[in-house]
Amino acid sequence: MSDHLRAILDCAGNERYVLPSGLTVLVRPMPGYAAAHAIVAARFGSIDLHFRLGEEELTLPAGVAHYLEHKMFEDQEGDAFAKFARTGANANAFTSFDRTCYYFTATNAVDESLDVLLEMVTHPYFTDETVAKEQGIIAQEIKMYEDSPDWRLITELCQCLYHAHPIRSDIAGSCESIAQITPEMLYDCCKAFYAPSNLVLAAAGNITSQRVLDACARAGLDKPAAAPAARRLCAEELMTLARTQKTLRMAVAKPCFGIGFKEAPLAPGDGRTEALYDLILCCVSGGMSRLYRRLYDEGLVNPGFGGEVLRVDGCCCILFTGESDTPDTVEQMLLEEIERIRADGVDREIFTLCKNEKYGQLVENLENVEDSASQMADFALMGQTVAQQIEMLAGLTPEDADAALQEILQPGRMARVRILPDGSAAPDQDETD
């Protein structure tokens, strides 16, 4: 098959192919490694609730992408997990806001495991009975996430920051929403979002491109295929907040806090701005920052305190979360530090250290079988390569960060969430602004 396909080799040593079906294939051979890791990533996540399929406009209940992830492991012959067990592979999957990924790691029978992986993502099989039996399992998972304070902080912050964007919905949905899922919905989602040109296959480790391409040929992915039939439909989202604060109680040892800033959505494929925001967070509250050291030395936060950039189509926000007995004090110190850096500029030495750390993480991932394959798939979904990401990171400057800070992390676009221990003297659970 590879005789008529030309590999595009980037400076990181990763090989890239685009098959006649539209499937993007990325391979990183790593001679001397015992294991191989392969991942199929679909551009379909929990935010894809409203789209047009042909002439029909469809609106899905929350949690469909995650539900589909579970059901893709089943076919008429049984369970793909059992097939992976026979090959000795360790397989799993996950769903995020904007993607669903299926993967395995194996040291033997890698070709057979590739066949199982590609078969399950290209030949779905659903019935009323198989769809219904999953409801209890996923309902348990939903309740588990509802009991996680870390996850509740993210979910509640998104609901405060956004009026209409589907990021407001939990990735797994709710017990009520998953009860509405039907086999027809799942087939529509596969038709809309599991076309080969909407998928990425990445493999790394004890594997060659020829073996990966041969597996694709066995799965029929070497032939032309129809393009994705779906067009995503997005509701207009204002830059105002749905609400500015919320307080709730859970079984936690000490108060948990979340502080979120609503930012303008980034253009599709704009990894540069996302990486810049990430560097700014490192300068503001990362482990090398002045604020983090002060908070930690004074015992105001635990090591889990930090910030993250949450970005999907139509949505970009910056979130800070942690635990503290004095969350109001931590919030005030954070806001003061943001304003200080906004006025004075980022510390040049810390910026360089943070940038080197990010660069080191990208390079380090190239030497790990699982991380290398996942990294290739992640960047490919954004239309980028690992080499482009490294080059882009190298071009970011402190002046870029200073300019961005004049626009982002504005108090007028900030929401806060508090999770207080059960039984504490605190406002009622439904407290809002």
C-alpha positions in Angstrom: 0.0 0.0 0.0 2.8 2.4 0.9 4.3 2.1 -2.6 2.0 4.8 -3.9 1.8 6.9 -0.7 4.5 9.3 0.1 5.3 9.9 3.8 5.7 13.4 5.0 8.5 13.3 7.6 8.8 16.2 10.0 11.9 17.2 12.0 10.6 15.3 15.0 10.9 12.0 13.0 7.2 11.4 12.7 5.8 10.1 9.5 2.4 11.3 8.1 0.2 9.8 5.5 -3.3 10.8 4.2 -5.1 7.7 2.8 -7.5 7.8 -0.2 -10.3 7.4 2.4 -9.3 10.7 4.0 -7.8 9.0 7.1 -4.7 10.8 8.5 -2.1 8.2 9.7 0.8 9.2 11.9 3.6 6.8 12.8 6.7 7.2 14.9 8.9 4.1 14.7 10.9 3.7 17.9 13.5 0.9 17.4 14.5 -0.8 20.5 11.2 -0.2 22.4 9.3 -3.3 23.4 5.8 -1.9 23.3 3.6 -0.2 20.6 0.8 2.2 21.3 -1.9 3.1 18.8 -4.8 5.6 19.1 -7.7 6.5 16.9 -9.1 10.0 17.6 -12.4 11.2 16.3 -13.3 14.9 16.1 -16.5 14.3 18.1 -17.0 15.2 21.7 -19.6 16.2 24.3 -20.1 19.7 22.8 -21.3 18.3 19.5 -25.0 18.3 20.4 -26.4 20.3 17.5 -25.6 19.7 13.8 -27.1 19.3 10.3 -26.9 15.9 8.7 -27.8 16.2 5.1 -31.1 18.1 5.1 -32.0 17.1 8.6 -31.1 19.3 11.7 -30.4 17.2 14.7 -30.2 18.1 18.4 -28.8 15.4 20.7 -29.3 14.9 24.5 -26.2 15.6 26.6 -23.8 12.7 26.9 -24.2 11.0 23.5 -20.5 11.1 22.5 -19.5 9.5 25.8 -22.3 6.9 25.5 -21.2 6.1 21.9 -17.6 5.6 23.2 -18.9 2.8 25.4 -21.0 1.2 22.7 -18.3 1.2 20.1 -16.6 -1.7 21.9 -19.5 -4.0 21.2 -20.4 -5.8 18.0 -22.4 -8.8 16.9 -19.6 -11.1 18.0 -19.4 -9.7 21.5 -17.0 -7.3 23.3 -13.9 -5.8 21.8 -12.3 -5.8 25.2 -12.4 -9.6 25.0 -10.7 -9.5 21.6 -8.0 -7.2 23.0 -7.5 -9.6 25.9 -6.8 -12.4 23.5 -4.1 -10.4 21.8 -2.6 -9.4 25.1 -3.3 -5.7 24.5 -4.4 -3.2 27.2 -7.1 -1.1 25.7 -9.3 1.8 26.8 -11.0 4.9 25.5 -12.1 8.4 26.7 -14.3 11.2 25.7 -13.6 14.9 26.2 -15.4 18.1 25.2 -14.3 17.9 21.6 -12.9 14.5 20.8 -13.3 10.7 21.5 -10.2 8.5 21.5 -9.8 4.7 21.4 -6.4 3.2 22.1 -4.3 0.2 23.1 -0.8 -0.7 24.2 0.7 -4.1 23.3 4.0 -5.9 23.2 2.8 -8.8 21.1 0.2 -9.4 18.4 0.3 -5.7 17.5 -1.1 -6.3 14.0 -4.1 -8.3 15.4 -4.7 -5.5 17.9 -4.7 -2.9 15.1 -7.3 -5.0 13.3 -9.5 -5.0 16.4 -9.1 -1.2 16.9 -9.9 -0.3 13.3 -12.8 -2.7 13.0 -14.5 -1.4 16.1 -14.4 2.3 15.0 -15.5 1.6 11.4 -18.2 -1.0 11.9 -20.6 0.1 14.7 -23.4 -2.2 15.9 -26.3 -1.1 18.1 -29.6 -2.5 19.1 -32.3 -1.4 21.5 -31.2 -4.0 23.9 -27.4 -3.2 23.8 -28.1 0.5 24.1 -30.5 0.1 27.0 -28.2 -2.1 29.1 -25.5 0.5 29.2 -27.7 3.1 31.0 -27.1 1.7 34.4 -23.3 1.5 34.0 -23.1 5.1 32.7 -25.5 6.3 35.4 -23.0 5.0 38.0 -20.2 6.9 36.2 -22.2 10.1 36.2 -22.8 9.8 39.9 -19.1 9.2 40.4 -18.2 12.5 38.6 -20.9 14.3 40.6 -19.1 13.2 43.8 -15.7 14.6 42.5 -15.1 18.1 43.8 -12.4 18.7 41.1 -14.8 17.9 38.3 -17.7 19.8 39.9 -15.6 22.9 40.1 -15.0 22.8 36.3 -18.6 22.0 35.5 -20.0 24.7 37.7 -17.6 27.3 36.4 -18.6 26.5 32.8 -22.2 26.9 33.8 -21.4 30.3 35.3 -19.4 31.5 32.4 -21.6 30.4 29.5 -25.2 31.1 28.6 -25.7 28.6 25.7 -22.5 26.9 24.8 -22.8 23.1 25.2 -19.7 23.1 27.4 -22.2 23.8 30.1 -23.2 20.2 30.0 -21.3 17.4 31.7 -19.3 15.2 29.3 -21.2 12.1 30.5 -24.6 13.9 30.5 -27.2 13.3 33.2 -29.2 10.2 34.1 -32.2 11.9 32.5 -30.4 12.8 29.2 -28.9 9.4 28.6 -32.3 7.8 29.0 -33.3 9.5 25.7 -30.5 7.9 23.6 -31.5 5.5 20.9 -29.6 3.3 18.4 -30.7 5.7 15.6 -29.0 8.6 17.3 -25.8 6.6 17.7 -25.8 5.6 14.0 -26.4 9.2 13.0 -23.4 10.3 15.1 -21.2 7.6 13.4 -22.4 8.7 10.0 -21.8 12.3 10.8 -18.5 12.2 12.7 -16.8 8.8 12.3 -16.1 9.1 8.6 -12.3 8.4 7.9 -11.6 12.0 7.1 -12.8 13.0 10.6 -10.4 10.4 12.2 -6.7 10.3 13.0 -4.8 7.1 13.6 -1.4 7.6 15.4 1.0 4.8 16.4 4.4 4.8 18.1 6.9 2.4 19.4 7.8 -1.1 18.2 5.9 -0.6 14.9 6.6 0.5 11.3 4.5 2.6 8.9 4.2 -0.4 6.6 2.5 -2.5 9.3 0.1 0.4 10.1 -0.7 1.0 6.5 -1.3 -2.7 5.9 -3.8 -2.8 8.8 -5.6 0.2 7.3 -5.8 -1.7 4.0 -7.2 -4.7 5.7 -9.9 -2.5 7.2 -10.7 -1.0 3.7 -9.4 2.4 4.6 -7.1 2.5 1.5 -10.2 3.2 -0.7 -12.0 6.5 -1.2 -14.8 7.1 1.3 -17.5 9.7 1.7 -16.6 12.9 3.5 -18.3 13.7 6.9 -21.9 14.5 6.3 -22.3 16.8 9.3 -22.1 20.5 9.7 -21.9 21.7 13.3 -24.4 24.3 14.4 -23.5 26.7 17.2 -25.7 29.0 19.2 -24.5 32.5 19.6 -22.7 33.1 22.8 -22.5 36.5 24.4 -19.4 37.7 26.2 -21.4 38.4 29.4 -21.6 35.9 32.2 -24.5 33.6 32.9 -23.9 34.2 36.6 -21.0 35.5 38.6 -20.8 33.0 41.6 -22.1 29.8 43.1 -21.6 28.1 46.4 -22.4 24.5 47.2 -21.7 21.9 49.8 -20.0 18.5 49.4 -18.2 15.9 51.5 -14.8 17.7 51.3 -12.2 18.1 54.0 -11.6 21.7 53.3 -13.1 24.4 51.0 -12.5 24.1 47.3 -12.5 27.1 45.0 -12.7 27.8 41.3 -12.1 31.2 39.6 -12.9 31.4 35.9 -12.3 34.1 33.2 -14.4 34.1 30.0 -12.2 34.9 27.0 -12.9 35.5 23.3 -13.1 32.2 21.3 -10.0 31.3 19.4 -10.0 30.6 15.7 -9.9 26.9 14.7 -6.4 25.7 14.6 -5.0 28.6 16.6 -2.6 26.7 18.8 -0.3 29.7 19.1 -2.7 31.7 21.2 -3.6 28.7 23.4 0.1 28.0 24.0 0.7 31.7 24.8 -2.2 31.7 27.4 -0.7 28.6 28.9 2.7 30.3 29.3 1.0 33.3 30.9 -0.7 31.0 33.4 2.7 29.5 34.2 4.1 33.0 34.9 1.1 34.0 37.0 0.5 30.9 39.1 2.8 28.1 38.0 5.2 26.3 40.3 8.0 28.8 39.4 5.9 31.9 39.9 6.2 34.4 42.8 2.5 33.9 43.7 2.7 30.2 43.9 5.7 30.3 46.2 4.0 32.8 48.5 0.7 30.9 48.7 2.5 27.6 49.3 5.0 29.0 51.8 2.2 30.6 53.8 0.1 27.4 53.8 -2.8 29.0 51.9 -3.0 26.3 49.2 -1.9 22.8 48.6 0.3 21.7 45.7 -2.8 21.0 43.5 -3.4 24.7 43.0 -3.0 25.9 39.4 -4.5 27.2 36.3 -5.5 25.8 32.9 -6.7 27.0 29.5 -10.0 25.3 28.4 -10.5 25.8 24.7 -12.9 24.2 22.2 -14.7 25.5 19.2 -16.7 28.6 20.2 -15.3 28.7 23.7 -12.2 29.7 25.5 -11.8 30.3 29.3 -9.0 30.3 31.8 -9.7 28.5 35.1 -7.9 28.5 38.5 -8.8 25.8 41.0 -7.5 24.5 44.3 -8.2 23.9 48.0 -7.8 26.5 50.8 -9.2 27.3 54.2 -9.2 30.9 53.1 -10.3 30.9 49.4 -11.2 34.6 49.5 -7.7 35.5 50.5 -6.3 33.4 47.7 -8.6 34.9 45.2 -7.6 38.4 46.2 -3.9 37.6 46.0 -4.4 36.1 42.6 -6.2 39.2 41.3 -3.6 41.5 42.7 -0.8 39.4 41.1 -2.6 39.5 37.7 -2.9 43.3 37.9 0.8 43.6 39.0 2.0 41.6 36.0 -0.4 43.4 33.7 1.2 46.7 34.8 4.8 45.6 35.0 5.0 42.9 32.4 5.8 39.2 32.8 9.1 38.4 34.5 11.5 37.7 31.7 13.4 35.0 33.5 10.3 33.1 34.6 8.9 33.4 31.1 12.0 31.8 29.7 12.0 29.1 32.3 8.3 28.3 31.6 8.9 28.3 27.9 11.9 25.9 28.3 9.7 23.7 30.5 7.0 23.4 27.9 9.6 22.8 25.2 11.1 20.1 27.4 7.7 18.4 27.8 7.1 18.3 24.1 10.6 16.7 23.5 10.2 14.3 26.4 6.9 13.0 25.1 8.8 12.0 21.9 10.6 9.4 23.9 7.5 7.8 25.5 5.5 5.4 23.5 2.0 6.4 24.8 2.8 10.1 25.1 4.3 10.2 21.6 1.2 8.7 19.9 -1.2 10.8 21.9 0.7 14.0 21.2 0.7 13.3 17.5 -3.0 12.7 17.5 -3.8 15.8 19.6 -1.9 18.1 17.3 -3.3 16.5 14.2 -6.8 17.2 15.3 -5.8 20.8 15.4 -4.3 20.6 11.9 -0.7 20.7 13.2 2.3 18.5 13.6 4.5 18.1 16.7 7.3 19.9 14.8 5.1 22.9 14.0 4.1 23.1 17.7 7.7 23.1 18.8 8.6 25.8 16.2 5.6 27.8 17.2 6.5 27.6 20.9 10.0 28.8 20.1 8.6 32.0 18.5 6.6 33.1 21.5 8.1 36.2 23.4 7.5 38.0 26.7 6.2 40.9 24.6 3.5 38.6 23.2 2.5 37.8 26.8 2.5 41.4 27.8 0.2 42.3 24.9 -2.2 39.4 25.6 -2.5 40.4 29.3 -4.0 43.7 28.3 -7.0 41.8 27.0 -7.4 38.6 29.1 -8.0 37.8 32.7 -10.3 40.8 33.2 -12.3 41.0 36.5 -15.4 42.0 34.6 -15.5 38.5 32.9 -14.8 36.5 36.1 -17.0 34.0 37.9 -16.3 32.1 41.2 -17.4 28.8 42.6 -17.0 27.6 46.2 -17.4 24.1 47.5 -17.7 24.1 51.2 -17.6 21.1 53.6 -20.9 19.6 54.6 -22.2 21.1 57.8 -20.1 24.2 57.7 -21.5 27.6 58.5 -22.0 28.8 54.9 -24.6 30.2 52.5 -27.3 27.9 51.1 -26.3 25.6 48.3 -28.2 27.7 45.7 -26.5 31.0 46.6 -25.9 33.1 43.5 -24.8 36.6 42.9 
